[in-house]
Amino acid sequence: MCGALGLMISGGASAAAFDEAVEGDFSNDGSAPTVIDLGVGVHTISGSTVSDPLDPDYFTISVGPGETLNSLVLTAMTDDPPDNKAFIALDDGGAFESNTDVSTMLAASLIGTVDIGSDVLVLLQTPIYGGQGFTAPLGEGEYTIWWQDTGGPTTYTFTATIVPEPGSAALLMIGAGGLLRRRRR
């Protein structure tokens, strides 16, 4: 049954990549971020910012019904100077209500090359600059990321993993079990 379940989950999974260098610049407007629809699977999101002129990146990850944003891992980052940290904030919904009032956001923090390999959702659960707070993983909805570095140019890549919600996975297992029983008859 596990093999059938794996096939059902991986068969429905997609992998997408959004690379700002290929797809075009992420929005610089927190009230109108770039929307990225991903679906179940492991996806890469890459971008870059400069500090002069100020170039913040805003993008929204949509998590569909029956899905969970399980992790958002910082897989690569360059920064100038190398020990500099970038600002990152997370908000629920398709836009930032305020770019100045962190109490309206879920979380705001700093992130640097030392955090490569870390799940940003876990890091943001203890926000340095405040926020309402949240518990990962994140369920159905829209989540907007604000990335900004005022110290120099920076590049970054995240790996976003979206999985079926635990209840959805259980339903897949029940369905897979039913398919296997039918085939054995």
FENSUL-V48649 format. One record per backbone hydrogen bond with DSSP energy under -0.5 kcal/mol. NH is the residue of the N-H (numbers start at 0). CO is the residue of the C=O. Records with the same first field share a line. If there is no record, write none. Layout:
BEGIN
NH = CO ; CO
END
This chain:
BEGIN
4 = 0
5 = 1
6 = 2
7 = 3
8 = 4
9 = 5
10 = 6
11 = 7
12 = 8
13 = 39
17 = 43
18 = 16
19 = 17 ; 45
21 = 18
22 = 18
23 = 19
26 = 57
29 = 27
31 = 28
32 = 93
33 = 57
35 = 59
36 = 34
37 = 35 ; 61
38 = 61
40 = 161
42 = 40 ; 159
43 = 15
44 = 157
45 = 17
46 = 155
48 = 153
54 = 49
56 = 146
57 = 26
58 = 144
59 = 33
60 = 142
61 = 35 ; 59
62 = 60 ; 140
63 = 61
66 = 63
67 = 162
68 = 137
69 = 67 ; 160
70 = 160
72 = 158
73 = 117
74 = 72 ; 156
75 = 156
77 = 154
79 = 152
83 = 80
85 = 110
86 = 147
87 = 108
88 = 145
89 = 106
90 = 143
92 = 141
95 = 29
96 = 94
101 = 99
103 = 100
104 = 101
105 = 89
106 = 89
107 = 129
108 = 87
110 = 85
112 = 83
114 = 111
115 = 112
116 = 73
117 = 114
119 = 71 ; 117
121 = 118
122 = 118
123 = 119
124 = 120 ; 121
125 = 122
126 = 123
128 = 107
131 = 104
132 = 105
137 = 68
140 = 62
142 = 60
143 = 90
144 = 58
145 = 88
146 = 56
147 = 86
153 = 48
154 = 77
155 = 46
156 = 75
157 = 44
158 = 72
159 = 42 ; 157
160 = 70
161 = 40 ; 159
162 = 67
164 = 65
167 = 164
168 = 164
169 = 165
170 = 166
171 = 167
172 = 168
173 = 169
174 = 170
175 = 171
176 = 172
177 = 173
178 = 174
179 = 175
180 = 176
181 = 177
182 = 178
183 = 179
184 = 180 ; 181
END
